[in-house]
Amino acid sequence: MAQDAAAWFPKHTDLLQGVRMLQLQLHRTAIDSGSRTSGLSIWGMLTSRFAGVFGHGTITTTAAAAILRSCPRTLSKVILQLQDDEDVTATPLHGSDCAIICAELAALPDLQSISSAGPGAAACLPHAPNLATTFSHLTCLRLGTIGSHAGVVQLLAGLPAGLLQLRLDVDAPDHDRIGDERYILSVYNRMMQQQRSLQTAHLTALKTLHVTGGGSFVVGQDSTLPPNVINMTLPVVLHEKPLLQLTHLQHLDFANIKVLSGEQPDGFARLARCLKQLTHLEIAALPIAEENAHVIMSALAAMPLKKLEVGALYMPPQEGAAADVIVPAAIGVLLGRLTSLTTLMMLAGALAWADLAGSLARLTGLRHLAWFGAECEEYMAGPASGMFGDVPDCESFVDAIAGLQQLRILRANAVWFGSGYAEGDGPHPVMRLQAATQLRFLDLWGFEDHPGEQSPDWAALLKSLPGAQLGADLVPLKD
């Protein structure tokens, strides 16, 4: 069917004049073992005049090029997607295939949006230094996977200044070698060299920058970033200097947070003084030493944050301390300073229930609260739960949650609620959520029954919250 459509397109170009968007899915797995020609399938086409899916059969790269050639020169959006988009080990397209697609894209001067996703798909795009000249109207670009730092630098240098959105998938370090100190040192040294060539200040119109991956996109002291960016996701940041000029920034997502960690609290404070528009902050892991907790949390409080998502708030192990000894940093009590928050998502860390209870009482605007468990033990410096206090402390913590009158969504791992009383001595602390009748969604998971310990009465708890939609683990417990 797709082959028929490929043959139909060149014969009916008059019917395609209204087409503004074309989407093709490339099937590497469909390649004939005896041929070097990639297989593609027509995924679909949207147009102001008609819409339809033309089929999923295999077609040749030449046929795909014929489809592109048949579309009007006024085509504004093209999406090319490898079938194995998320498989970074998948074999990229052959160079000859990329050259064919590249030539046809270059003949579409009015393209405003290009998406070429998947292993090696970036090679289908005409690269710098002619990109801005070829696509002078380009406002949205997504590319992946870019396998080298040189490729990233070349691309960035040729992007048009009018670009509004940029999404890049770049290579990441070899996770199988994360424990190899010599490998990690070599990666870090390479990053220090590469950050000097990362220059994007010329992208003055860019509002969204989303980069996933790692080693080929490193922001350091000598890097520059788009000055008017509003939404930004970065994999590796080694210095805060390039971020200090981003006065319009509202959403910031860090995968690597070393520059904002307890090791460099002054850098965090400088960011807080400059990012006056920041309302959403996501951090993969934030280690905070006791002596720096006030600096870090004060910096967070100085921002007008509505959403804070932190992979881990914890205190690194103290030098000379026993391996199983951990002391909670002053984070729990300091969370109460973030009074502008409406969404808070945290991973269980070195926190005390009593401190958290006091802080939650001050966060009266919270509407979405998510407490996650420590599935990644390398983030933790102590036991998996990282929670401190006795059962009454835990009860006060749950009471504080139930007392948040604006709260509508609660998601939580069992580690936040402790093990409760011994069997027969009192209800499990989580039962105190019966008072949280304001909830519209409740998702609890990870609870297990242990001999000698009181288990939650799930039927009673869920019956008391008739207005709440339930998460997958709770639905079977309702009756």
N, C-alpha and C positions, 0 to 999 in steps of 0.2 A: 504493500500500500504506500509506504514511504517512497519507494522507488518510482511509483506511478506519479506521486505528487511532485517528485523532483523533476520528472519529465514534463509535467503539466505547467510548472511555473514559467519556463522560458516562452511558452506558447501563448500565455495569457497575461503578459505584463500590463496590458491595458486595465485588467481587473484588479491589479495590485497597487494602483496609484494612491489608494487611501491607506495603505499599510504604514503603520508607524512603529511597530514593534515586532521583532523576530526572535524566537527562542529555539535554539538547537541543543540537543543533548548528544554528546559524543560518546560512543561505546567502544572503548579500547578492547574490551573482552570479546567483541564481535569481529575482530580482525581475522581475516583468513590467514592461516599459518603460512601459506605459500605466497602471500602478497605483502608488500610494504605499505599498502594503502589502508588508512584507518577507516573504520566504519562509523557512520553517524546515523542518527535517526531524527526525524523532524518531531520535535516535542510539541510545538504548537505555535500559533500565530494569533496575535490580537490586532485588531484594526478598527478604525472608526466606522467601517462599512460592513464587516462581517467578522465572525470569530469561529474558530474550529481547530480541532486536533487532526492533523493530516495522516497520522500513523506512527508506528513504532518499529517498522522494519529497518534493516540495515541498508545504508546507502554509502557510497564512496565519498571521499573528500572532494573529488571533482564535482560530484553531484551537489554536494553541499555548497560548493563555491558557485555553482550555477544558480542555486536558489538565491544566494546573496546578490549575484549579478542581476537577477531578474527583478529584485526589489527596487522600488523607486529611489532615486538619489536623495530624496527627502526623508528616508528612513531615519528615525531619531533614536531608536533603542535596539541594541542587540545583546542577547544573552547566550553565551557559549558555556556549557557545563559538562565536565567530564562525568561519566557515570559513577566513577569511584571518587567522588569529590572529597570525601573525608579520609581516603586511604592514601597517606603520604608516601607509601612505598610503591604505589601503582606506577606502571611504566608510562612515562610521558609520551606525547605524540611524537612521531618522527619529524625531523626538521623539514622535510619536503612538504609534509601535510601542513605544518605551521606556516610555511612560506605561502602556500596556496590561499589559506584563510586570511593571512596577513595582507596579501595583495588585494583581496576583495574588500576587506574592511577599509583599507586606505582609499578605496574608490567611493566611499560613502562620506562625503565631507560634512554633511549636516548632522552627524551622530552627536547626540547630547548625552547618551548614557551607554556605557559599555561594561559588560560583566563577563569576565573570562575566568571561570573558577575551576580548580582541580589541578592535579599534578602536571606541571609543564604547560598549562593553558595560557600562562602569561606570554609565552612565545608567539601566540597567535596575534598579538597586538603589535602594530608598528611602534618601535621604541624610540626613545630620545636619540638624537636631538630634534627630530622632526615631528614629535607627537603634537606639540602645541600648534605647529603650522598645519599639520594634516587635519586635526580635529579642533578647529578654532572655537567651535560652539560647545565643546565637551564640558559638562557640569557634574557628571557622576561617573566614577570609575571604580570597579572592583577587579582585582587581579590576584591570582594565586596559582600555583605556589611559586614564589620567587626564591630560587635556591642559592643565590649568592649576594654578598654585600655589594659587589660591583654592579649587579643588575638592579638593585634597589637604588643606588646612587644615580645610575644612568637614567632610570625612569623618573626619579624625582626632579632631576635637572631639566627635563623636557616637558614637564606638565604645564598646561596652560594656567595662567594666573586667575582665570575666571572659574576654575574648578570649585564646586561647592561641597562635594562629598568624595572621600577617598577611603577605600578599604583594601588593605593589603594582607595577604597571607604569606608570611616569610618563614624561612627555615628555623628550626628550634634546635637546641643542644641535644646530643644523644643521651636520652634518659637512661640507657643501659650503662652509661659511664659516669653517672652523677657522683658515685662514690669514689671515683678515681681522682685523687688530689692533683696529680700532674695534668690531667685532662681539664679539670676545672680551672686551674691556673692558666693554662693555654687559652681557654675560652675567654677568661677575664682579660688577659693581655690583648687578645684580638679585639675584644669589645672596646678597650681603651683606645686602640688605634683607629677603629672604625668610626667612633662617635664624632671625630673631627670632620668627617666628610658628610655627615647627615645634615643637610641644609634645606629647609623648606620655608624660609621666611618670605620667599617670593609668592607663595600661595596666599595672597592677601584676601581672597574671597572665600577660602575654605572654611566651612562651618562644622564639618564632621570629619574626624580622622580616626579610623579604626584599624589598628594593626594587631594581628595575632601571630604567634610564633615566638621568635626570640632573637637569636644571634645576629641576624642581618639588619636589624633595626634597633640601634642603640642610641639613646639620648644621653649625652654627657655634657660636660661643662662648655665645650666648644660647639655644640650643636645649636641649630636654630629651629623653631617651630612656627607654624602658621599663626600670625599675630592676632587674628580675629576668630580663631576656632572656638566653638561653643561646646561641642561634644567630643571627647577624646579618650581613646583606649590605647595604652602603650604597653609593650611587653617588658622592656628593660629601661630603667631610668637610673643613671649613676650620679646625677647632680641636679640640684633644683634650679640652677641659674636659668636654663631655657624656659622654665615654666613661669618665672616671675613676671614676664611681660604679657601673660595671657589673661588680661583683665576682664575679658568677656566670657571666660570659661565657666560653664554651668555644670557639666557632667564630666567626671574624671574617674577612669578605671585603670588601676595599676595591677599588673601581674607580678612585677618585681618591685619591691618596696624598700630596698636597702637605703635609699636616700632619705626616706621618711621614717626610718626606724629609730629605736631608742639610742642607737649608736651615733646618730646625727640629729638630735632634737632641735638644734638651732635652725637647721634647714627647714624643718617642718614649720617652725614659728615664722620664718621668713615667707614661706608660701601662704600661710594664713593671713598675713598682713596684705598680701597682693591679690589673692583670689577672693575678692569681695562678692562675686556673683555665684560662687560655687554652691550648688544646692544638692548635688548627688555625688557621693564619693564611695568608690568600691576599692578595697584593698585586699589582696590575696592573703597576706600574713603581716602582722604588725607586732614585732617583739618589743616590749616596753620594759625597761629596767625600772626598779622602784624609784631611783633618784631622778628619773626623767618623766615619770608618769604625769606629774603636774604640768610640765612644759608641753607634752604632747596633747593632753586632754584640753588644756587651755587653748592651744592652737585650734583644735577641732571646734571648741565652743565659740571661737572668734569668727568662724565661717557661718553663713546663713543656711546650714545644712538641713534639708528636708529628709534625705535618705542617706543612711550610713550602713554599708555592708562590709564587714570585716571578717576575713577568714579566720584569724586567731588573734586574740588579745592575751598576751601572756608575758610572764617575767622570765628571762633567760636564766639558766642554772647559775647559781652563785659559785664563784671560785672557792674551792675547798669544801663545799657543802657535800653531804652524802648524796649519793645518786638518787635516793628515793625521797629527798627532802625538797620541798618547794614552798615558797612563801608567796601568798597572793599580792600582786602589785595593787596600788591604790586606784585601780581602774574602775572597779565596781562603784565606789562612792562618787568618783568623778564623772561618771556617765550622766549624773543628774544635772550637769551643767549644759548638756546639749538639749536645751528646752525647745528648740525650733523643730526637732525631729518629728516626722510623721511615720517614718519607716525605719526600723532598726533590725538588722540581721547580723547575728554573731555566732562564732564557733565557741564552744565551751573552752574556757582557759583557766588561768590561775585566778579565780574569782570567788568572792565570799557571798553567800546568800544574803546575809544581813545588809551588806553594802549595796547589793543590787536592789533589794527591797526599798531602801531609802531613796535610791536614784530613780527607780520607776515611778515612785509617787510624785516626782517632779516633772516627769515626761507626760504631761496630761494630754498632749496633742497626738500621741501615738495611735495610729490606725492599723498598722501592720507590724507584727512582732514575730521574728523567727529566731529560734534558738537551735543551733545545729550541734551535733556531736563531733568529737574529734576523730574522724575516720583516718585522718592523716597524722599519725603519731609523731612524724618528724617535726610538726609544728608545736608539739607540746613538750614541756620540760618536766612533766610529772605524770601522775596517773591519767588514764584516758578521760575521766570526767573533769578533773581539774577544779572541782567545786569544793568549797570549804564551809563548815558549820554543822550544827546538829539538826534534828528533825524540826524543832520549833523555828529555827532560822529558815529552813526550807519552806515551812508553812507560811511564814511572813512574806517570803518571796512570791509564792503562788497567790496569796491574798493581794499583793501589790499588782499583779497581773490582772486579777479579776476586778480590781478597782479602777482600771483604766476605762473610763466610760466611753471614750471615742474609739476604742479598739474594736476592729471588725474582723481581722485575720490573725490567727495564732497558729504557728507551726513550731513544733518542738520535739527534740530528741529526748529520750528517757533520762539521759545523764543529767539533765538540768533539774530533775525532781528527786534525785537520790533514791535510796532504797526504802525509806520510810521506817515505820515502827516494826517491832517484832509482831508476829501474828497474834491477833487478839488484843493488842495494846492500844490500837487506834487506827482510823482510816489512813490510807495512803495520802500523802500531801497533795497529789494531783487531784484528789476528790474535791478540793476546795475551789476548783474551777467551776463547780456547780453554780457559783454565784455570778459567773461571767455570762449572763444572759444576753448581753449586747453583741456577742460574737455572731458573725455570719458565715465564718469558715473556720473549722478546727481540724488540724492534722497533727496527730501524735503518733510516734512510732518508736520502736526499739525497746518496749517494755517486755520484760520476761518474768515469769514466776520463779521465785526462789524459796526453797524449803525454809520454814521458820520466819518468813517475812510476810507482812501484810500486802496483799495484791489489790489493785484498784477494782472497784465495783463498776465495771464499764457500762453495764446496762443502766445503772442508776445515774451515772454521770451524764451519759448521752441523752437520757430521757429528760434531764433537767435543762437541756439546751435544744429545744425543738426548732429554733430558728436558724441553727447552724448547719451548713453543708459540711459533710464529713470527708476526711481524707481516706485513701484506699485502705489503710490498715485499721481504721475505725469502723467502717461500714459493716463488716461481719460481726462486730461486737455489740451492735445496737440492740439486738434482741437476745 
